[in-house]
Amino acid sequence: MLAVLPAAPAWAQSGGGTGGTAYTPPPVAPLTVGGLLGSTVRWTGTVAGGGTVHVERLDPASAAWSEVATATAADDGTFSAAWPGDALGTFTVRAVLEGTDPGSAPTTPVTVYRPARATWYGPGFYGRRMACGGRLTRSTLGVAHRKLPCGTPVEVWYAGHSLVVPVVDRGPFANGASLDLTSAAASALGMKTTSRVGAVVRPAAATAQRRPH
């Protein structure tokens, strides 16, 4: 069962996109800070100067910040931090350079996704009608799911990239997978084989949002 999380900026299919014959190259899914539940969350960012960086996560209920990791920033301010993905959801985290005002620290949204096994499909199925309407094309951005209602926005995260696509078809029915990405969606994420991905259901408004390249 996929968790439902608040909307987050991501690439999305616009206006259905399931009909027609013209080919539109898929977008490149943007880098999205996050990780899988039970695995490692990583954030590579920049602060104003080198030194020790304290990565803190905001608790929306109490409005309190708690430290989840420390890292060392290089002289140019770049750092790479990692911490366990211990709770599902989208969180605000900040990187506080030791000795500086936390209020001026850079922040970023971080999502911890539910792990899912995903396949992809396309060749041999182009031109066929999908269970949710329209015909599958090389440029159709979407995902097949066995139970989620048609049109449900699903955010898929893979190798540090994410995009939001609607449920357009039914499946998968093999390989123990719970998601079946269209070839365009898989290409946008850089997924070439059956893979372990992260997935969450987003509110309907998510499919109208886009993140710039």
trRosetta pair geometry for C-beta under 8 A, 3 or more apart (Angstrom, degrees):
i j d omega theta_ij theta_ji phi_ij phi_ji
2 114 6.0 -170 -131 52 62 142
2 116 7.5 -8 -91 -67 100 138
2 148 7.4 -5 31 -75 129 129
2 154 7.0 -28 172 -128 171 102
2 199 5.6 -69 -121 120 122 102
2 200 6.0 158 178 -136 103 33
2 201 4.7 114 113 -25 120 96
3 88 5.0 110 9 155 171 148
3 89 7.7 -84 136 -70 147 59
3 114 5.6 142 6 -32 101 127
3 200 5.4 -36 74 -132 84 92
3 201 6.9 -161 96 29 34 85
4 200 7.2 130 -121 177 19 88
4 201 4.6 -40 -100 81 69 106
4 202 7.5 146 -156 -97 67 15
4 203 7.5 78 -177 -61 104 65
5 8 7.3 -6 118 -17 115 111
5 88 7.4 -128 -76 155 115 94
5 89 6.0 162 -122 -132 113 50
5 90 5.4 111 175 -13 127 102
5 111 6.9 92 151 -138 166 114
5 155 7.6 -59 56 30 119 133
5 200 4.5 5 9 163 119 143
5 201 7.3 141 17 70 68 52
5 202 6.4 -36 69 -98 78 65
6 90 5.9 -103 54 42 96 129
6 202 7.7 7 127 -142 22 79
6 203 7.0 -10 -149 -7 40 115
7 202 5.5 85 -108 -175 59 109
7 203 5.0 -66 -56 45 97 105
7 205 5.2 -46 -83 83 154 102
7 206 4.4 -164 -131 -77 92 86
7 209 6.6 121 173 -5 118 148
8 90 5.6 -174 -69 -112 129 156
8 109 6.2 -173 -135 130 117 152
8 111 6.4 -83 -33 -59 171 134
8 155 6.8 33 53 -96 110 159
8 164 7.9 160 69 -53 77 126
8 202 6.9 -112 24 -117 76 129
8 206 7.0 18 40 -125 51 113
8 209 8.0 -171 105 95 29 152
9 209 5.3 -122 -123 154 57 125
9 210 7.4 0 -165 105 88 19
9 211 4.4 105 147 -76 106 99
10 29 7.8 0 -166 -151 91 90
10 30 7.4 -149 -134 42 58 106
10 32 7.2 1 -103 -82 100 141
10 155 5.8 138 4 -123 173 106
10 162 5.6 -69 -126 117 124 97
10 163 5.3 156 167 -138 106 37
10 164 4.2 110 88 -12 127 97
10 202 7.9 -158 31 -48 133 166
10 206 6.8 14 43 -177 108 101
10 209 6.5 68 41 97 57 104
10 210 7.7 -63 98 -130 29 30
10 211 5.7 -10 -108 -8 19 117
11 27 4.9 -158 -146 82 150 147
11 29 5.8 -123 25 -115 133 65
11 30 6.7 146 -28 -1 102 91
11 141 7.9 -103 134 -162 104 156
11 163 4.1 -34 64 -130 99 105
11 164 6.8 174 79 33 45 68
11 188 6.8 -133 90 178 151 143
11 210 6.0 33 -117 -138 49 73
11 211 6.1 -77 -49 39 63 87
12 141 7.7 152 175 116 33 140
12 153 7.1 -25 -129 -132 120 118
12 163 7.0 176 -72 -180 42 85
12 164 4.6 -18 -91 80 93 99
12 165 6.8 175 -140 -86 57 42
12 166 7.9 66 -167 -31 93 83
12 206 6.6 165 -88 137 139 68
12 207 4.4 165 -174 -152 137 49
12 208 6.7 -51 83 -24 153 11
12 209 6.1 88 -5 62 134 55
12 210 6.2 -114 27 -80 88 69
13 16 7.3 -57 146 136 115 6
13 17 4.8 -124 -167 31 106 138
13 140 7.8 12 -120 -171 139 54
13 141 4.0 -174 -78 78 104 110
13 142 6.3 1 -35 -66 158 75
13 165 5.6 66 -15 -136 109 73
13 166 5.8 -89 50 10 126 98
13 207 6.4 -26 58 -160 72 105
14 17 6.6 81 62 -41 48 118
14 207 7.7 162 -89 157 50 83
14 208 7.4 83 -113 -124 86 51
14 210 7.8 -22 -57 -61 122 119
16 19 6.9 9 126 6 123 92
16 134 6.3 166 172 -68 111 150
17 24 8.0 -83 -149 45 111 137
17 139 6.8 -105 179 121 106 93
17 140 6.0 149 126 -124 92 55
17 141 6.0 11 102 30 149 87
17 142 7.9 178 84 -40 107 103
18 130 6.3 -86 -166 25 134 137
18 132 7.8 -144 -92 89 172 96
18 133 6.8 106 89 106 149 71
18 134 2.9 76 113 129 118 156
18 135 6.6 144 153 49 82 36
18 136 7.2 -36 -160 -88 87 37
18 137 7.2 159 -164 11 39 97
18 140 5.2 53 -116 -123 63 114
18 142 7.0 22 -88 -28 106 145
18 168 5.9 174 -95 -152 133 132
19 134 4.8 -112 -56 -139 79 97
19 135 6.1 76 -114 33 60 84
19 137 7.6 84 -174 -20 9 127
20 137 6.7 -31 80 -47 68 162
21 137 6.8 -169 -123 -120 34 131
22 139 7.5 -19 104 15 64 149
23 137 7.3 -155 -99 162 64 112
23 138 5.1 -4 -124 71 103 123
23 139 5.4 159 -152 -39 50 115
24 139 4.1 83 47 -141 79 149
25 139 7.4 -48 -36 -109 9 102
26 139 6.7 -178 -67 -138 71 64
26 141 6.6 129 -128 -83 100 102
26 184 4.0 163 -78 -169 121 83
26 185 7.1 -158 -140 -66 143 24
26 187 4.7 128 41 85 144 111
26 188 4.2 -112 150 -61 122 93
27 163 7.2 143 77 -109 115 142
27 188 5.3 37 72 -129 65 118
27 213 7.7 -141 -164 -86 103 90
28 161 7.8 -89 164 -144 69 143
28 188 6.3 -176 -120 -153 20 68
28 213 6.6 61 58 -130 106 97
29 32 7.9 -54 155 -12 98 109
29 158 7.9 68 78 50 156 90
29 161 3.9 103 101 163 110 114
29 162 6.0 -173 174 69 121 17
29 163 4.2 -104 -116 -37 109 108
29 188 4.6 95 -37 146 93 92
29 189 4.9 14 11 -90 148 57
29 190 7.5 -115 38 -4 109 86
30 161 6.5 159 85 -143 24 82
30 162 7.3 -33 69 53 70 67
30 163 7.8 116 23 -76 70 80
30 211 4.9 -86 12 105 151 130
30 212 7.9 75 -78 83 141 39
30 213 7.1 -171 -85 -137 100 33
31 160 5.4 -14 -140 147 83 100
31 161 5.9 -59 -94 -92 41 67
32 111 6.8 -12 155 31 117 114
32 157 6.2 -103 76 -122 129 105
32 160 6.8 165 50 172 59 50
32 161 6.3 93 12 -150 91 24
32 162 3.9 -25 17 16 152 114
33 41 7.5 57 166 -177 82 96
33 42 7.5 -130 -148 90 77 53
33 43 5.1 31 -144 -105 126 87
33 93 7.8 -117 130 43 144 124
33 108 5.4 68 21 132 152 131
33 109 7.1 153 60 91 108 51
33 110 4.7 -64 117 -106 108 79
33 111 7.6 125 92 20 63 67
34 41 6.3 -67 -175 -133 29 95
34 85 8.0 53 176 -106 65 128
34 110 5.6 158 -89 -169 61 66
34 111 4.2 -18 -109 66 131 72
34 112 6.3 -171 -162 -76 88 33
34 113 6.2 61 157 -17 132 99
34 157 5.7 -65 85 -152 139 157
34 160 7.9 158 49 -129 78 47
34 162 7.1 40 28 -41 142 137
34 198 6.8 -140 129 75 127 167
35 39 5.4 -145 170 91 106 94
35 40 5.6 -122 -142 103 148 36
35 41 3.5 -129 6 -88 133 61
35 42 6.6 110 -70 4 115 66
35 85 4.3 -148 98 -59 113 130
35 110 8.0 4 9 179 85 104
35 112 5.9 -15 70 -117 76 73
35 113 7.3 -162 100 24 29 83
35 198 7.5 146 145 -69 21 149
36 39 4.1 42 66 27 94 125
36 85 5.8 161 87 59 33 162
36 112 7.2 79 -173 -166 10 70
36 113 5.6 -48 -108 70 58 86
36 114 7.7 33 -152 173 79 10
36 115 4.7 54 -165 -73 127 90
36 157 7.9 -175 -72 90 77 122
36 196 7.5 -6 -86 146 162 109
36 198 5.0 -149 -93 -83 81 106
37 85 5.2 -127 -109 125 29 115
37 86 7.9 75 -148 -137 71 8
37 87 7.6 -44 -121 161 97 3
37 88 5.6 -23 -80 -72 127 83
37 112 5.6 90 -76 159 68 105
37 113 6.9 -120 -19 88 82 37
37 114 5.8 -1 5 -108 128 47
37 115 6.3 -115 47 -16 86 86
38 84 7.8 -21 -148 -171 21 95
38 85 6.3 -36 20 77 26 98
38 115 7.2 -52 45 -20 113 127
39 84 7.8 177 107 -148 18 61
39 85 5.4 13 61 25 58 123
39 115 7.5 101 -13 -70 121 119
40 82 5.1 1 -177 -171 116 112
40 83 7.2 143 -153 71 71 20
40 84 6.6 -58 -104 -102 55 42
40 85 6.8 -178 -121 -14 4 92
41 82 6.7 159 80 -152 50 58
41 83 5.5 -21 59 65 100 73
41 84 7.2 38 11 124 91 11
41 85 4.8 119 -41 -71 99 87
41 110 6.2 67 -174 178 135 129
41 112 6.3 -65 -76 -90 126 92
42 80 6.8 -7 -169 -172 101 90
42 81 7.1 160 -152 85 53 48
42 82 4.9 -16 -99 -98 75 87
42 160 7.8 -48 69 -100 114 107
43 55 6.7 140 55 -128 137 143
43 80 7.4 169 88 -151 46 47
43 81 5.0 -10 60 59 93 95
43 82 7.7 179 21 -76 66 43
43 93 6.8 -128 -61 93 164 143
43 95 7.5 -159 122 -65 133 117
43 108 6.8 158 -142 63 126 139
43 110 6.7 -61 -74 -95 120 127
44 78 7.2 7 -178 -172 88 94
44 79 7.2 -172 -146 93 52 46
44 80 4.6 -11 -101 -103 84 82
44 81 7.9 175 -79 21 39 62
45 78 7.5 -180 100 -144 30 56
45 79 6.1 -14 64 59 71 87
45 81 7.7 -21 22 13 100 104
45 95 5.5 -170 83 -19 140 155
45 106 6.3 -172 169 97 135 137
45 108 6.8 -151 -91 -15 137 140
46 73 7.9 98 -146 -142 43 119
46 76 7.7 -53 -135 129 106 81
46 77 4.6 58 -167 120 81 109
46 78 5.4 -31 -98 -92 80 57
46 79 7.3 154 -97 16 29 77
46 106 7.2 53 76 9 63 165
47 53 5.8 176 -10 -105 149 119
47 73 5.3 -82 45 -97 111 159
47 77 4.8 -149 68 -162 51 96
47 79 6.5 16 5 -2 104 124
47 95 5.4 -127 -68 121 113 119
47 97 4.4 153 158 -57 144 114
47 100 8.0 174 179 32 121 155
47 105 7.4 -25 -122 -142 108 77
47 106 6.5 -144 -98 15 67 115
48 77 5.9 -6 -100 -112 12 137
48 97 6.5 -114 55 0 70 156
48 100 7.3 125 61 -110 107 161
49 73 7.0 87 106 104 46 138
49 75 7.9 -38 -161 -161 51 43
49 77 5.7 41 13 -87 15 92
49 97 6.1 92 67 -166 96 158
50 72 7.7 20 -172 171 85 77
50 73 4.9 -161 -135 102 48 88
50 74 5.7 -68 -108 135 108 22
50 75 4.5 -36 -43 -96 136 37
50 76 7.5 50 -63 19 95 29
50 77 6.6 -111 -64 -74 53 43
51 72 7.3 -111 144 -150 19 67
51 73 5.8 2 48 49 47 103
51 97 5.8 83 71 -167 114 95
51 98 5.5 -122 141 46 121 100
51 99 7.1 -46 145 25 162 117
52 70 6.2 -13 -171 -172 97 111
52 71 7.7 148 -158 80 53 37
52 72 6.1 -37 -99 -103 53 66
52 73 7.6 -147 -65 11 4 85
52 97 7.5 126 81 -158 49 54
52 98 4.2 29 73 -12 98 134
53 70 6.6 151 80 -162 56 58
53 71 4.6 -19 61 65 109 86
53 72 7.0 178 12 -95 89 13
53 73 5.1 91 -38 -36 117 103
53 79 4.8 -2 12 -122 155 174
53 81 6.7 -110 99 -63 121 125
53 95 5.1 -11 -172 -171 119 98
53 96 6.9 142 -161 70 62 42
53 97 5.7 -35 -102 -96 74 57
53 98 7.3 -118 -79 -19 25 81
54 67 5.4 -59 -174 -120 103 114
54 69 8.0 159 -160 89 44 48
54 70 5.6 -24 -104 -106 58 82
54 95 7.5 147 73 -159 42 47
54 96 4.6 -24 63 64 95 100
54 98 6.5 97 -17 -70 102 78
55 67 6.9 100 75 -155 51 68
55 68 5.6 -62 105 62 97 85
55 69 4.3 3 50 63 124 89
55 70 6.9 -160 13 -82 82 28
55 71 6.7 48 -27 0 112 105
55 81 4.6 134 -36 157 147 166
55 83 6.9 -150 90 -24 134 132
55 93 5.9 11 -178 175 93 119
55 94 7.4 171 -150 85 52 39
55 95 5.6 -20 -98 -101 73 69
55 96 7.8 180 -81 20 23 74
56 65 4.2 36 158 174 132 111
56 66 6.3 156 -155 74 84 24
56 67 5.3 -50 -96 -91 78 51
56 68 6.8 136 -124 6 26 82
56 93 6.5 164 84 -156 41 70
56 94 5.4 -15 60 58 92 86
56 96 6.2 25 -1 -5 117 117
56 102 7.6 2 28 -147 151 122
56 105 8.0 61 36 105 112 160
57 65 6.9 153 72 -152 30 66
57 66 5.8 -27 58 62 83 79
57 68 4.9 49 -15 -27 113 129
57 91 5.3 -2 -157 160 107 139
57 92 7.3 134 -156 82 57 50
57 93 5.0 -32 -96 -100 67 86
57 110 7.7 -80 -114 49 102 131
58 63 7.2 -17 -167 -147 99 39
58 64 7.6 156 -150 83 57 31
58 65 5.6 -35 -93 -95 61 74
58 91 6.6 167 53 -176 74 86
58 92 4.4 -1 30 72 126 101
58 93 7.2 -150 1 -83 79 35
58 94 7.5 65 -40 -8 99 101
59 62 4.7 15 102 42 122 95
59 63 7.0 -64 81 -6 75 12
59 64 5.1 0 43 58 115 77
59 65 7.5 -164 8 -84 79 24
59 66 6.6 47 -29 -3 109 109
60 63 7.2 22 -155 -74 29 54
60 92 7.9 102 -68 17 91 106
65 94 7.1 -41 -133 38 136 116
65 102 7.3 -169 50 178 165 144
67 70 7.2 11 -177 -57 122 83
68 83 4.3 62 149 -167 100 172
68 93 7.1 -66 33 -127 132 122
69 81 4.5 129 112 -179 136 111
69 82 6.2 164 -131 70 152 31
69 83 4.0 -126 -52 -58 116 111
70 81 7.4 -151 115 -125 10 111
71 79 4.4 114 117 179 129 117
71 80 6.2 -171 -151 74 143 38
71 81 4.0 -108 -37 -82 135 86
71 95 7.9 -39 46 -139 118 111
72 79 6.7 -179 88 -125 28 102
73 77 5.4 -14 178 -152 128 34
73 78 6.5 150 -154 72 79 28
73 79 4.1 -60 -92 -62 74 109
73 97 6.6 -38 9 -111 149 102
74 77 7.0 -39 69 28 69 19
74 78 5.1 -1 35 56 110 84
74 79 7.2 -174 2 -73 70 58
79 95 6.8 160 60 -157 137 142
81 95 7.3 -176 -8 -107 144 108
85 112 4.2 155 -159 -135 105 116
86 112 7.7 -72 42 -133 34 167
87 112 6.2 109 84 60 47 152
88 112 5.4 -134 -118 96 34 100
88 113 7.4 47 -133 -138 86 12
88 114 6.1 9 -112 -60 128 84
88 200 7.5 149 -171 -99 109 120
89 111 7.2 -126 122 -139 30 64
89 112 6.2 18 44 46 51 96
90 109 5.6 3 -180 -176 105 109
90 110 7.1 161 -156 81 57 38
90 111 4.5 -24 -99 -94 79 85
91 109 7.1 149 77 -156 35 60
91 110 5.2 -25 65 64 87 90
91 111 7.6 160 17 -87 67 35
91 112 7.4 26 1 -6 110 99
92 107 5.6 5 -176 -177 98 123
92 108 7.6 161 -150 81 59 28
92 109 6.1 -41 -94 -98 61 59
92 110 7.6 140 -111 17 13 82
93 107 6.6 162 85 -151 37 72
93 108 6.1 -22 62 61 85 76
93 109 8.0 118 17 -131 77 15
93 110 5.0 18 1 -3 120 130
94 102 7.0 91 115 -170 143 85
94 105 4.3 87 169 110 116 121
94 106 6.6 161 -149 87 74 40
94 107 4.3 -38 -89 -93 86 79
94 108 7.8 146 -90 14 43 63
95 105 5.7 -169 74 -177 46 107
95 106 5.5 -4 44 63 100 91
95 107 7.9 -175 10 -85 68 36
96 100 6.7 -165 -172 69 72 94
96 102 4.8 -21 -113 -112 130 80
96 105 4.4 -55 -88 -95 65 148
97 100 4.5 41 74 14 93 130
97 105 7.2 177 6 -111 70 94
100 104 6.7 -90 156 66 110 110
100 105 7.1 129 102 -76 115 85
101 104 4.8 63 83 12 104 104
101 105 7.6 -148 102 -34 57 79
102 105 5.2 -30 -160 -10 49 124
111 155 7.6 -41 152 118 167 146
111 157 7.0 -168 91 -63 120 151
111 162 7.6 39 55 -63 138 169
111 198 7.7 143 118 136 105 143
111 200 7.0 -115 -179 6 128 146
112 198 8.0 -129 174 -150 35 140
113 155 7.6 -127 -110 103 119 101
113 157 4.9 -168 -30 34 159 133
113 197 7.8 -57 127 144 146 65
113 198 2.5 84 92 178 147 118
113 199 6.0 100 -177 19 116 23
113 200 5.6 -121 -129 -30 81 99
114 198 6.6 125 57 -157 35 70
114 199 5.9 -51 69 66 87 69
114 200 6.4 120 14 -78 94 73
115 196 5.9 -14 -162 -174 103 103
115 197 7.6 140 -154 79 53 35
115 198 6.4 -48 -94 -99 42 62
116 177 7.9 68 160 -164 84 69
116 178 5.0 -96 -159 61 105 119
116 179 5.5 60 140 -3 133 117
116 196 7.4 150 76 -157 35 57
116 197 5.5 -31 68 70 87 82
116 198 7.0 108 19 -138 89 16
116 199 4.4 -8 10 13 142 124
117 175 7.3 -150 142 128 125 94
117 176 5.8 14 82 112 159 84
117 177 4.5 -121 113 -114 95 63
117 178 6.0 100 54 10 74 81
117 179 7.5 171 90 32 43 80
117 194 6.9 15 180 177 93 98
117 195 7.6 175 -151 92 56 31
117 196 6.1 -36 -98 -100 61 61
117 197 7.7 124 -123 21 13 79
118 156 7.0 75 -91 -147 163 127
118 158 7.8 -90 50 -78 143 129
118 177 5.8 99 -119 -157 17 117
118 178 7.4 -54 -80 60 61 65
118 179 4.2 -26 -110 77 93 105
118 180 7.1 174 -161 -85 71 27
118 181 5.9 41 174 -17 121 104
118 191 7.1 -15 99 -180 122 159
118 194 7.0 -180 91 -152 45 59
118 195 5.8 -20 62 64 91 75
118 196 7.7 131 17 -120 83 14
118 197 4.6 4 3 10 132 127
118 199 7.6 134 -63 -50 122 127
119 172 5.2 76 40 -82 123 161
119 174 7.7 20 -23 78 164 82
119 175 5.6 97 -61 66 132 148
119 177 4.5 -120 -12 -32 97 174
119 179 7.5 174 30 94 58 57
119 180 5.1 -14 71 -115 91 76
119 181 7.4 -166 96 23 40 74
119 194 4.9 -19 -98 -104 75 89
120 180 6.7 145 -107 -171 25 61
120 181 4.4 -32 -105 69 88 89
120 182 7.0 13 -157 118 88 9
120 183 5.9 106 162 -93 115 50
120 185 7.3 -163 -125 74 110 89
120 186 3.7 3 -108 -56 153 151
120 191 6.4 144 -38 108 136 112
120 194 8.0 -155 7 -82 73 52
121 125 5.7 30 153 16 108 150
121 144 7.3 5 31 4 126 136
121 171 7.5 6 -1 102 148 159
121 172 7.8 157 -30 -99 123 103
121 180 5.6 12 -2 172 112 112
121 181 7.7 158 20 78 64 44
121 182 6.9 -52 68 -119 70 42
121 183 6.9 -90 100 -48 29 81
122 125 6.1 -125 -160 51 15 103
122 126 6.4 31 178 -56 69 90
122 136 7.1 -158 -128 160 59 124
122 138 6.7 74 -170 -115 124 59
122 182 6.1 88 -79 -173 98 65
122 183 2.9 -5 -46 -30 155 125
122 184 7.6 130 -100 -18 137 64
122 186 7.9 -124 -22 29 126 124
123 126 7.1 -14 -116 -15 30 105
123 183 7.1 87 -23 -73 70 148
125 128 5.0 -72 -171 27 68 127
125 136 5.3 -1 129 78 96 153
126 135 8.0 63 -180 154 50 98
126 136 5.7 -117 -116 106 40 92
126 137 6.0 61 -147 -126 93 36
126 138 6.2 1 -111 -50 132 73
127 135 5.6 -11 -157 177 28 128
127 136 6.9 -40 19 65 23 76
127 137 7.6 71 -60 -89 47 64
128 135 6.4 155 79 -149 22 83
128 136 5.6 3 59 27 76 110
129 133 7.6 -40 -168 -142 94 24
129 134 7.3 148 -144 90 65 27
129 135 5.6 -55 -91 -94 48 71
129 136 7.9 155 -136 -7 4 80
130 133 6.5 -21 75 58 90 24
130 134 5.7 -5 34 74 111 77
130 135 6.8 161 -9 -121 84 20
130 136 5.5 111 -58 -53 104 87
130 140 7.8 166 -44 -172 146 159
130 142 7.7 37 -153 94 164 156
130 168 5.2 -7 154 148 156 89
130 169 4.2 -91 -159 -86 104 96
131 144 7.7 91 24 -131 120 97
131 150 7.3 -147 109 -87 86 117
131 168 7.8 127 53 139 75 46
131 169 4.9 108 23 -147 95 52
131 170 4.2 42 -5 -7 166 98
132 150 3.5 156 -126 -136 114 123
132 151 6.9 169 -167 -36 137 68
132 166 7.9 -152 125 131 164 109
132 167 6.5 141 -58 121 153 76
132 168 4.8 -131 50 -161 131 40
132 169 6.1 -105 6 -67 98 37
132 170 8.0 145 -34 -33 83 74
133 150 7.3 82 10 -176 96 151
134 140 7.6 150 127 -116 128 128
134 168 7.1 -52 61 -164 121 112
136 140 5.4 -100 -147 19 58 155
136 168 8.0 127 -93 126 82 128
136 169 7.4 14 -75 -66 114 140
136 182 6.7 -167 -146 -128 103 115
137 140 4.9 125 50 -30 70 96
138 183 6.4 -48 -145 78 60 126
138 184 6.5 112 155 -60 49 102
139 184 5.3 84 -150 -89 28 149
140 168 6.6 -158 171 117 120 170
140 182 4.8 -108 97 -168 93 163
140 184 5.8 162 67 20 42 131
141 163 7.5 -82 -168 138 126 137
141 165 4.9 -131 152 -121 87 115
141 182 6.4 -160 -128 60 20 130
141 184 5.1 -90 -78 104 64 120
141 185 5.1 113 -149 -71 66 86
141 188 7.1 27 -119 -13 111 147
142 165 5.1 -174 -112 164 28 115
142 166 5.6 -36 -123 72 91 69
142 167 6.9 79 -173 -161 98 12
142 168 3.3 2 177 3 156 129
142 169 6.7 105 123 0 127 92
142 181 7.9 161 95 -155 42 54
142 182 4.9 61 55 -15 73 127
142 185 6.3 -128 43 -39 26 134
143 154 5.3 -67 48 59 148 135
143 156 6.8 149 -76 -45 142 133
143 165 5.2 118 -17 95 95 116
143 166 7.4 -169 30 99 81 28
143 167 5.9 -53 77 -102 83 53
143 168 6.9 116 45 19 35 84
143 169 7.7 -138 122 42 28 85
143 179 5.5 -28 -170 -164 121 101
143 180 6.7 138 -168 71 66 48
143 181 5.4 -33 -107 -103 82 57
143 182 7.0 -112 -76 -8 37 79
143 185 6.3 -99 -66 97 78 175
144 167 7.2 83 -126 -154 23 75
144 168 7.0 -64 -76 67 62 68
144 169 3.8 -43 -99 86 98 96
144 170 5.8 7 -164 95 101 8
144 171 3.8 14 139 54 139 93
144 172 6.2 101 94 -53 119 60
144 179 7.2 136 70 -167 60 50
144 180 3.9 -17 55 64 111 107
144 181 7.8 -134 18 -59 77 15
144 182 7.8 113 -22 -54 88 71
145 148 4.2 18 98 27 145 107
145 152 7.5 -53 43 62 146 125
145 154 7.1 141 -46 -49 138 154
145 167 5.0 -62 25 -123 112 119
145 170 7.3 -58 75 -127 37 45
145 171 7.5 -13 -41 66 8 45
145 178 7.4 18 -132 160 82 71
145 179 6.3 -19 -88 -110 83 66
145 180 7.7 -170 -63 26 41 79
146 170 6.2 63 -119 -163 42 81
146 171 6.8 -38 -73 162 70 2
146 172 7.7 -68 -52 43 95 34
146 173 7.6 114 -92 -78 111 73
146 178 7.6 -83 6 -153 107 63
148 152 4.4 -103 163 47 114 152
148 154 7.0 81 115 -61 173 120
148 167 4.8 -171 98 -66 112 157
148 201 7.0 -173 -127 -102 134 124
149 152 5.1 111 65 -42 74 110
149 167 6.8 136 93 62 38 142
150 166 7.6 44 174 159 56 108
150 167 5.5 -132 -128 99 35 100
150 168 7.1 66 -148 -116 87 27
151 166 5.0 -28 -144 -164 36 127
151 167 6.3 -34 24 55 20 83
151 204 7.5 16 142 -125 104 100
151 207 7.9 -87 -175 -13 75 165
152 166 6.5 132 64 -153 34 70
152 167 4.6 26 46 3 87 119
152 201 6.1 -36 168 -142 114 109
152 204 7.9 -82 -128 -90 44 75
153 164 5.1 11 -175 178 108 111
153 165 7.3 154 -147 81 63 19
153 166 5.7 -45 -89 -91 55 65
153 201 7.0 112 83 -166 63 61
153 202 4.4 -56 106 66 115 97
153 203 7.1 4 48 85 128 26
153 204 6.2 151 -5 -119 114 33
153 206 4.3 164 133 71 160 112
153 207 4.5 -146 -90 -47 120 96
154 164 7.0 163 79 -151 32 64
154 165 6.2 -28 62 67 82 69
154 166 7.4 117 14 -129 80 19
154 167 6.4 79 -13 -55 117 81
154 179 7.3 -177 145 -122 154 127
154 199 5.9 -6 -180 -163 106 104
154 200 7.4 164 -157 83 62 34
154 201 5.8 -40 -102 -102 68 58
154 202 7.1 168 -104 12 15 85
155 162 5.8 22 179 179 98 118
155 163 7.2 -168 -144 101 65 24
155 164 4.7 -34 -90 -92 75 80
155 199 6.8 158 82 -150 57 50
155 200 5.1 -6 54 59 104 84
155 201 7.8 170 15 -107 79 8
155 202 5.2 77 -27 -34 105 119
155 206 6.9 -84 -57 168 103 151
156 162 6.5 173 87 -146 43 71
156 163 6.4 -12 55 60 86 69
156 164 7.9 153 13 -99 68 31
156 165 6.7 -16 6 23 114 105
156 179 6.9 162 -105 160 122 161
156 181 6.7 90 -144 -89 177 123
156 185 7.0 69 45 169 147 118
156 189 6.5 -62 112 -77 112 149
156 197 5.5 -3 -168 160 91 141
156 198 7.2 142 -163 78 43 57
156 199 5.5 -9 -105 -100 65 84
157 160 7.9 7 -177 -113 90 5
157 161 7.2 170 -151 87 57 38
157 162 4.2 -22 -98 -92 75 104
157 197 6.2 149 71 -180 52 84
157 198 3.7 -15 59 61 111 110
157 199 7.2 -158 20 -66 79 39
158 161 6.0 -24 69 62 67 84
158 162 7.5 135 16 -88 57 55
158 189 4.4 60 54 173 125 126
158 190 6.9 -165 108 62 113 82
158 191 5.2 -18 146 -65 165 113
158 195 6.3 65 -138 114 125 143
158 197 4.6 -43 -78 -119 96 98
158 198 7.3 -169 -63 24 51 75
159 189 7.1 127 37 167 101 85
159 190 5.8 -72 59 78 144 123
159 191 7.6 179 2 -73 117 75
161 188 7.8 -158 142 136 133 73
161 189 5.3 172 93 -140 118 65
161 190 6.5 98 31 16 146 110
162 189 7.7 26 -107 -112 23 103
162 198 7.7 -47 -100 74 111 108
163 185 6.9 -153 80 -147 129 83
163 188 5.6 -2 -8 121 157 135
163 189 6.6 -125 14 -68 109 92
164 202 5.6 -40 -129 28 128 149
164 206 4.8 -127 -164 144 163 111
164 207 6.0 -138 126 -89 117 57
164 209 7.3 48 40 63 144 94
165 168 7.8 -58 156 -14 101 109
165 181 7.6 89 59 -136 156 88
165 182 7.7 -146 175 24 153 105
165 185 5.1 -30 -49 -110 166 131
165 207 7.8 71 -141 -115 18 99
166 207 5.6 27 -60 -107 100 144
168 182 7.1 2 54 -45 135 126
169 180 7.3 -70 86 82 116 115
169 182 7.9 115 10 -68 129 96
171 180 4.4 -21 108 18 111 149
172 175 6.6 -26 135 47 141 101
172 177 4.5 20 58 80 140 112
172 178 7.5 -131 39 -108 94 2
172 179 7.1 28 -2 101 104 16
172 180 3.8 127 -58 -58 96 117
174 177 7.2 17 85 24 47 99
175 194 5.8 -120 172 -121 146 150
177 180 6.4 100 115 -69 133 76
177 194 6.6 -116 -74 -144 127 108
178 199 7.8 -146 96 41 115 156
179 197 7.0 -68 58 56 141 131
179 199 6.1 169 -46 -79 149 156
181 185 4.2 -128 -172 90 105 117
181 186 4.4 134 103 -57 129 86
181 189 7.5 -63 -161 20 168 133
181 191 6.8 78 50 73 153 140
182 185 4.8 91 55 8 78 103
182 186 7.0 -149 91 -4 38 88
183 186 5.7 -55 -145 40 33 111
183 187 6.1 36 155 -22 67 107
184 187 5.6 -53 -145 36 30 113
184 188 6.4 35 154 -24 63 103
185 188 5.7 -50 -150 30 31 113
185 189 6.7 18 155 -7 63 108
186 189 6.0 -68 -154 45 31 104
186 191 4.4 -95 -158 74 81 100
186 192 7.3 128 158 -81 114 29
187 190 7.5 38 -173 -73 32 29
187 191 7.8 -89 -56 49 21 67
189 197 7.8 7 169 -120 158 128
191 195 5.3 -121 -146 18 110 145
191 197 7.2 -23 -95 -77 146 121
202 206 3.5 16 129 -13 135 163
202 207 7.8 152 88 -39 119 69
203 206 5.7 126 66 -20 61 96
204 207 6.6 -46 -176 19 52 106
205 208 5.8 -60 -168 34 55 110
205 209 6.9 53 142 -28 77 106
206 209 5.8 -60 -156 27 42 114
